[in-house]
Amino acid sequence: MSLSPSSTAPGHGPDVPAPRPGSRFAVVGNPGNRRTTMFADAVRAAGHPAPRVLAWRDVLRGRYAFAPGEFVRIDSPGEDAEVDRLLRDTDDPTRVEGTALWHRRFTAAVREVAGEARRAGALVSADPEEVAVLFDKRSCHARLAAAGVPVPPALTGPVDGWETLRERLAAARFSRAFVKPAHGSSASGVVALSVAGRGRIKATTSVETAPDGRLYNSLRVRHHTSETEVAALVDALVPDGIHVERWLPKASQGGRAADLRVVVVAGRATHAVVRTSRHPMTNLHLGGARGDLETACEAIRAAGGDFAGVLDTAERAAACFPGTLCVGVDILPSTGWRRFTVGEVNAFGDLLPRLTGLPGSGAEGLDTYAAQVAAAPAAVRRAER
């Protein structure tokens, strides 16, 4: 159990008035983590007192309380071995399995945090039910599709193993597909799969399979062409649930596959970065690199498009999660930069160091964290209405 909502939070005794909403910040995160540190730096740079940091390891054990008027940022619980163990019962954070348990425990914790904040007169940065959807790729894809946001075609319904997946891919006429753990992040467990008839298979993934069949994240992308190996990999992923969508051909920049991460704060696209890679996964920790945004904009204009349309697509995706202050939207440009679909919407997609806001976004000169700090008071006022 967490501390009683009536418990006096530090600095707020019975004779001390509550601060103006949105002027005091707290962070539920991992102390010392770069996300938490960068947000705290942005809060201080905006002239606010340093935020209180409530460690996930304490929050998950029920040792926390909020103060009236606080704006509470719910940050990623990642990159902490103890927190990972509390969420999915594994001592090795590189393990791929356990994401379904992680999802149940994490979303339950976010719901509890949001409830405690509400009872204390504080406001959280993310709606707990939206967080639950954002961390379920199947539900997120369905929500986006229902709202008319362009997304890749995807399989629906459960997949119980490799043989079923092969049959479903053939029926849907997907010769190339991304197989993603339903509750994964940072490309953990993702498999880019090509199937061209019986025995002609190629799976590209950063997953390393141990001799005992356990799956581990690796920083090295590898290729499998043995159906036996691919079947074992898929069969090990399905117990936690998988999301399968058509692998759409991507645009390129400098001979590398390219996509875009667009950060949307309070409904407005504020930051964008091009990500490029020699592999299907463009995540920077897997060898991806930042591309050139102006070059991408020129390619879009040459194809008869407008970068404003890309930002509009990102904002439409973010509008499906109106109770969450900030999301990172992955935009997939088709070959030739002519069409754009939404690959994913990320609850913690704002880790883009040294990137400042887009011209005309209202976040010029601000990084993603400073933009959220600036938007927090308005978010509080909307919530109060």
PLY file of the C-alpha trace (Angstrom):
ply
format ascii 1.0
element vertex 385
property float x
property float y
property float z
element edge 384
property int vertex1
property int vertex2
end_header
0.00 0.00 0.00
1.14 3.55 -0.66
1.18 6.23 1.98
-2.20 7.57 2.94
-3.47 10.38 0.69
-3.92 12.42 3.86
-0.26 12.05 4.78
1.58 15.36 4.81
4.00 15.54 1.89
7.41 17.13 2.44
7.23 20.91 2.57
3.44 21.04 2.85
2.44 21.19 6.49
-1.05 22.25 7.60
-0.13 25.97 7.65
1.68 26.00 4.31
-0.53 26.88 1.31
-0.46 24.53 -1.65
1.54 25.84 -4.59
-0.02 27.08 -7.78
-0.90 23.98 -9.88
1.82 23.23 -12.40
4.49 25.19 -10.54
5.82 22.21 -8.55
6.97 19.05 -10.27
7.56 15.48 -9.22
8.96 12.61 -11.27
8.23 8.94 -10.86
11.40 7.56 -12.43
14.77 6.01 -11.77
17.12 8.37 -9.88
20.27 9.10 -11.85
18.75 7.89 -15.10
19.37 10.28 -17.98
15.65 10.70 -18.61
15.00 11.80 -15.03
18.13 13.95 -14.96
17.30 15.75 -18.21
13.74 16.45 -17.09
14.98 17.79 -13.74
17.43 20.04 -15.59
14.58 21.39 -17.72
12.44 22.10 -14.66
15.22 24.09 -12.97
16.10 25.91 -16.19
12.48 27.11 -16.40
12.84 28.72 -12.97
10.93 26.13 -10.97
12.19 24.36 -7.84
13.93 21.07 -8.52
11.39 18.27 -8.90
10.95 15.62 -6.25
12.13 12.29 -7.62
10.09 9.30 -6.52
12.06 6.16 -7.34
10.20 3.42 -9.18
11.75 0.86 -6.81
10.01 2.65 -3.92
6.78 3.30 -5.79
6.45 -0.37 -6.71
6.78 -1.20 -3.01
4.16 1.39 -2.07
6.52 3.90 -0.43
5.48 7.24 -1.88
3.10 10.19 -1.54
2.22 13.26 -3.56
1.74 16.90 -2.61
-1.26 19.04 -3.54
-0.71 20.95 -6.75
2.18 18.84 -8.00
2.48 17.97 -11.66
3.71 14.38 -11.65
5.71 13.13 -14.61
5.44 9.37 -15.04
8.73 8.35 -16.57
10.09 5.12 -18.01
10.92 2.36 -15.50
13.61 1.03 -17.84
17.38 0.75 -17.45
17.21 -0.36 -13.80
17.83 -4.01 -12.94
16.03 -3.89 -9.58
12.93 -2.28 -11.09
12.96 -4.77 -13.93
13.09 -7.61 -11.42
10.10 -6.19 -9.55
8.12 -5.89 -12.77
8.87 -9.23 -14.43
10.70 -11.51 -12.00
14.00 -11.76 -13.83
17.48 -10.95 -12.62
18.76 -10.35 -16.14
17.43 -7.18 -17.82
18.63 -8.44 -21.21
16.04 -11.24 -21.18
13.32 -10.81 -23.81
10.63 -12.94 -22.19
8.34 -11.71 -19.43
6.78 -8.72 -21.15
3.19 -9.80 -20.50
3.88 -9.91 -16.75
5.75 -6.60 -17.04
2.69 -5.04 -18.72
0.28 -6.25 -16.04
2.41 -5.03 -13.17
3.50 -1.75 -14.75
0.02 -0.68 -15.81
-1.36 -1.63 -12.39
1.32 0.56 -10.80
0.50 3.49 -13.10
-3.17 3.18 -12.21
-2.32 3.24 -8.52
0.00 6.22 -8.95
-2.68 8.14 -10.85
-5.27 7.35 -8.20
-3.02 8.47 -5.36
-2.15 11.65 -7.23
-5.81 12.45 -7.81
-6.66 11.93 -4.15
-3.75 14.17 -3.13
-4.79 16.96 -5.50
-1.90 16.34 -7.90
-2.00 15.67 -11.65
-0.14 13.00 -13.60
1.36 13.47 -17.06
-0.24 10.36 -18.57
-3.65 8.75 -18.39
-3.20 5.22 -16.99
-5.65 3.60 -19.38
-3.90 5.24 -22.31
-0.56 3.98 -21.02
-2.01 0.47 -21.00
-2.96 0.83 -24.67
0.34 2.44 -25.64
2.19 -0.56 -24.22
0.02 -3.05 -26.11
0.92 -2.82 -29.79
-2.21 -4.72 -30.81
-4.54 -2.38 -28.94
-2.62 0.70 -30.05
-2.76 -0.35 -33.71
-6.50 -1.00 -33.42
-7.15 2.38 -31.81
-5.20 4.23 -34.48
-6.93 2.33 -37.29
-10.37 3.03 -35.80
-9.55 6.74 -35.77
-8.56 6.70 -39.43
-4.84 7.13 -38.77
-2.85 5.37 -41.53
-1.17 2.24 -40.16
0.36 -0.85 -41.79
-2.04 -3.74 -42.40
-1.84 -6.19 -39.51
-3.00 -9.65 -38.53
-5.83 -9.76 -36.02
-6.49 -12.40 -33.42
-4.02 -14.53 -31.46
-1.11 -16.41 -33.00
-0.12 -19.53 -31.06
3.07 -20.49 -32.86
5.14 -20.62 -36.01
2.89 -22.93 -38.02
-0.14 -20.73 -37.35
1.87 -17.63 -38.21
2.98 -19.13 -41.52
-0.62 -19.96 -42.42
-1.91 -16.52 -41.39
0.83 -14.72 -43.33
0.06 -16.73 -46.43
-3.69 -16.08 -46.12
-3.06 -12.33 -45.72
-0.51 -12.39 -48.57
2.18 -10.90 -46.34
5.51 -12.01 -47.79
7.31 -9.65 -45.42
6.21 -8.80 -41.90
7.38 -7.40 -38.62
6.78 -9.72 -35.69
6.79 -7.65 -32.50
6.30 -8.62 -28.86
2.97 -7.03 -28.00
4.36 -5.32 -24.89
7.96 -4.77 -25.98
9.92 -1.56 -26.45
13.22 -0.39 -27.94
13.00 -3.11 -30.62
13.32 -5.81 -27.94
12.34 -9.12 -29.52
11.38 -7.61 -32.87
11.82 -9.85 -35.91
11.79 -8.58 -39.50
10.59 -11.61 -41.40
10.69 -12.46 -45.12
8.93 -15.61 -46.33
9.12 -16.66 -49.99
7.80 -20.18 -50.07
8.59 -23.25 -48.00
12.22 -23.24 -46.94
12.97 -19.71 -48.18
12.99 -17.66 -44.99
15.02 -14.81 -43.60
14.58 -13.36 -40.12
16.48 -10.24 -39.08
16.57 -9.55 -35.35
18.72 -8.42 -32.45
17.52 -11.39 -30.38
20.14 -13.92 -29.36
18.88 -17.41 -28.59
20.80 -19.24 -25.88
21.46 -23.01 -26.06
18.64 -23.56 -23.54
16.18 -21.67 -25.78
16.00 -18.51 -23.70
15.98 -15.21 -25.57
18.29 -12.30 -24.88
18.56 -8.78 -26.28
21.77 -8.08 -28.10
23.29 -4.98 -29.66
24.20 -7.05 -32.72
21.64 -7.52 -35.46
21.76 -11.05 -36.89
20.08 -13.01 -39.67
18.48 -16.46 -39.57
17.69 -18.46 -42.69
16.88 -21.79 -41.08
13.16 -22.40 -40.68
13.90 -24.49 -37.60
15.66 -21.53 -35.96
12.94 -19.07 -36.97
10.20 -21.40 -35.73
11.91 -21.76 -32.35
12.29 -17.98 -32.09
8.64 -17.29 -32.89
7.43 -20.08 -30.60
9.43 -18.54 -27.75
7.88 -15.11 -28.37
4.20 -16.04 -28.64
3.49 -16.83 -24.94
3.80 -13.10 -24.14
1.70 -12.16 -27.17
2.85 -10.83 -30.52
1.71 -8.15 -32.95
2.27 -8.90 -36.64
2.07 -6.23 -39.33
3.06 -5.96 -42.96
6.64 -4.81 -43.46
6.22 -1.81 -45.72
9.16 -0.76 -47.95
10.74 2.34 -46.43
12.20 5.44 -47.99
15.95 5.78 -47.87
18.48 8.48 -47.13
22.13 8.07 -48.02
21.50 4.47 -49.00
20.06 3.63 -45.57
16.46 2.82 -44.59
14.86 5.86 -42.98
11.93 6.75 -40.77
11.01 9.64 -38.49
10.36 10.04 -34.79
8.00 12.95 -34.15
7.44 14.13 -30.59
4.00 15.56 -29.90
3.55 17.67 -26.76
0.06 18.78 -25.67
-1.28 17.85 -29.10
1.31 19.75 -31.11
4.24 18.28 -33.03
7.28 19.98 -31.51
10.33 17.89 -32.43
11.28 15.57 -35.26
14.31 13.51 -36.13
15.17 11.27 -39.05
16.53 7.84 -38.09
18.49 5.79 -40.59
19.91 2.28 -40.54
21.40 -0.46 -42.68
18.94 -2.80 -40.96
15.11 -2.84 -40.90
15.17 -1.57 -37.28
16.27 2.08 -37.07
16.71 2.23 -33.28
19.85 4.18 -32.48
21.18 1.60 -30.01
21.16 -1.00 -32.80
23.46 0.96 -35.04
20.95 3.47 -36.32
22.01 7.07 -36.82
20.30 10.42 -37.03
19.68 11.51 -40.58
19.19 14.98 -42.00
15.70 16.43 -41.55
16.06 19.14 -44.20
17.12 16.54 -46.75
14.02 14.52 -45.88
11.83 17.61 -46.24
13.33 18.27 -49.66
12.61 14.68 -50.70
9.01 15.03 -49.51
8.57 18.27 -51.49
10.14 16.67 -54.58
7.56 13.88 -54.29
4.77 16.45 -54.26
4.16 16.38 -50.54
4.54 18.71 -47.60
6.28 18.07 -44.29
3.32 19.74 -42.58
1.28 16.74 -43.66
3.72 14.43 -41.89
3.36 16.45 -38.70
-0.42 16.39 -39.08
-0.32 12.59 -39.25
1.70 12.51 -36.04
-0.73 14.86 -34.31
-3.68 12.75 -35.43
-2.02 9.72 -33.87
-1.33 11.61 -30.64
-4.94 12.80 -30.54
-5.93 9.18 -29.90
-4.29 9.65 -26.46
-5.57 13.04 -25.28
-4.85 12.38 -21.60
-1.12 11.92 -22.17
0.99 15.08 -22.33
3.74 13.74 -24.60
4.12 10.83 -27.02
6.72 9.88 -29.61
5.19 8.89 -32.95
7.15 6.71 -35.37
6.33 7.73 -38.94
7.17 5.30 -41.74
7.76 6.99 -45.11
7.16 4.83 -48.15
9.69 4.44 -50.92
10.14 7.80 -52.59
8.81 9.71 -49.56
5.29 9.77 -51.04
3.11 8.20 -48.35
3.34 8.02 -44.57
2.00 5.56 -42.04
2.29 5.36 -38.27
4.37 2.44 -37.09
4.08 2.99 -33.34
3.14 5.53 -30.69
5.52 5.54 -27.74
4.64 6.64 -24.21
8.32 7.39 -23.50
9.45 8.48 -26.94
11.01 11.79 -25.91
14.63 10.78 -25.27
16.24 12.84 -28.02
19.20 14.64 -26.46
20.28 17.98 -27.90
17.28 18.17 -30.27
15.46 21.51 -30.19
11.96 22.33 -31.34
10.77 22.71 -34.91
10.32 26.22 -36.37
6.79 27.43 -35.70
6.14 24.71 -33.13
6.26 26.98 -30.09
9.16 24.90 -28.79
11.95 26.65 -30.66
15.16 26.48 -28.63
13.65 23.94 -26.22
14.49 20.27 -25.95
11.69 17.73 -25.55
11.73 17.96 -21.76
11.72 21.75 -21.64
8.77 21.73 -24.04
6.83 19.51 -21.64
7.69 21.70 -18.66
6.43 24.72 -20.58
3.20 22.91 -21.51
2.46 21.57 -18.02
0.59 24.61 -16.60
-1.79 24.65 -19.56
-2.33 20.91 -19.14
-3.25 21.51 -15.51
-5.74 24.22 -16.46
-7.39 21.94 -19.02
-7.67 19.18 -16.44
-9.24 21.57 -13.94
-11.89 22.54 -16.48
0 1
1 2
2 3
3 4
4 5
5 6
6 7
7 8
8 9
9 10
10 11
11 12
12 13
13 14
14 15
15 16
16 17
17 18
18 19
19 20
20 21
21 22
22 23
23 24
24 25
25 26
26 27
27 28
28 29
29 30
30 31
31 32
32 33
33 34
34 35
35 36
36 37
37 38
38 39
39 40
40 41
41 42
42 43
43 44
44 45
45 46
46 47
47 48
48 49
49 50
50 51
51 52
52 53
53 54
54 55
55 56
56 57
57 58
58 59
59 60
60 61
61 62
62 63
63 64
64 65
65 66
66 67
67 68
68 69
69 70
70 71
71 72
72 73
73 74
74 75
75 76
76 77
77 78
78 79
79 80
80 81
81 82
82 83
83 84
84 85
85 86
86 87
87 88
88 89
89 90
90 91
91 92
92 93
93 94
94 95
95 96
96 97
97 98
98 99
99 100
100 101
101 102
102 103
103 104
104 105
105 106
106 107
107 108
108 109
109 110
110 111
111 112
112 113
113 114
114 115
115 116
116 117
117 118
118 119
119 120
120 121
121 122
122 123
123 124
124 125
125 126
126 127
127 128
128 129
129 130
130 131
131 132
132 133
133 134
134 135
135 136
136 137
137 138
138 139
139 140
140 141
141 142
142 143
143 144
144 145
145 146
146 147
147 148
148 149
149 150
150 151
151 152
152 153
153 154
154 155
155 156
156 157
157 158
158 159
159 160
160 161
161 162
162 163
163 164
164 165
165 166
166 167
167 168
168 169
169 170
170 171
171 172
172 173
173 174
174 175
175 176
176 177
177 178
178 179
179 180
180 181
181 182
182 183
183 184
184 185
185 186
186 187
187 188
188 189
189 190
190 191
191 192
192 193
193 194
194 195
195 196
196 197
197 198
198 199
199 200
200 201
201 202
202 203
203 204
204 205
205 206
206 207
207 208
208 209
209 210
210 211
211 212
212 213
213 214
214 215
215 216
216 217
217 218
218 219
219 220
220 221
221 222
222 223
223 224
224 225
225 226
226 227
227 228
228 229
229 230
230 231
231 232
232 233
233 234
234 235
235 236
236 237
237 238
238 239
239 240
240 241
241 242
242 243
243 244
244 245
245 246
246 247
247 248
248 249
249 250
250 251
251 252
252 253
253 254
254 255
255 256
256 257
257 258
258 259
259 260
260 261
261 262
262 263
263 264
264 265
265 266
266 267
267 268
268 269
269 270
270 271
271 272
272 273
273 274
274 275
275 276
276 277
277 278
278 279
279 280
280 281
281 282
282 283
283 284
284 285
285 286
286 287
287 288
288 289
289 290
290 291
291 292
292 293
293 294
294 295
295 296
296 297
297 298
298 299
299 300
300 301
301 302
302 303
303 304
304 305
305 306
306 307
307 308
308 309
309 310
310 311
311 312
312 313
313 314
314 315
315 316
316 317
317 318
318 319
319 320
320 321
321 322
322 323
323 324
324 325
325 326
326 327
327 328
328 329
329 330
330 331
331 332
332 333
333 334
334 335
335 336
336 337
337 338
338 339
339 340
340 341
341 342
342 343
343 344
344 345
345 346
346 347
347 348
348 349
349 350
350 351
351 352
352 353
353 354
354 355
355 356
356 357
357 358
358 359
359 360
360 361
361 362
362 363
363 364
364 365
365 366
366 367
367 368
368 369
369 370
370 371
371 372
372 373
373 374
374 375
375 376
376 377
377 378
378 379
379 380
380 381
381 382
382 383
383 384
